[in-house]
Amino acid sequence: MYENQAGGRLTVYARRSAGGAETEFRFVSDQGISAFYWVDADFAYVLAGTIDRPGLLDVAKIVHRELSRGSR
């Protein structure tokens, strides 16, 4: 979890998954919380927080890139 000085939070969740053919970001929003989720190899990920969709997508791409880098 990341929390900025204004108290805004972003949280990344990860768990084992049955796997998927390729990464595709999906977006959901409910009651002020937005999230992108995706499956990559053997893991499923969710990035959630109180941030607008474009900002959340930017962070999701960074998280995906960094997690992919660690699996090499």
Rosetta blueprint (number, residue, H / E / L):
1 M L
2 Y E
3 E E
4 N L
5 Q L
6 A L
7 G L
8 G L
9 R E
10 L E
11 T E
12 V E
13 Y E
14 A E
15 R E
16 R E
17 S E
18 A E
19 G E
20 G E
21 A L
22 E L
23 T L
24 E L
25 F L
26 R E
27 F E
28 V E
29 S E
30 D E
31 Q L
32 G L
33 I E
34 S E
35 A E
36 F E
37 Y E
38 W E
39 V E
40 D E
41 A E
42 D E
43 F E
44 A E
45 Y E
46 V E
47 L E
48 A E
49 G E
50 T L
51 I L
52 D L
53 R H
54 P H
55 G H
56 L H
57 L H
58 D H
59 V H
60 A H
61 K H
62 I H
63 V H
64 H H
65 R H
66 E H
67 L H
68 S H
69 R H
70 G H
71 S L
72 R L
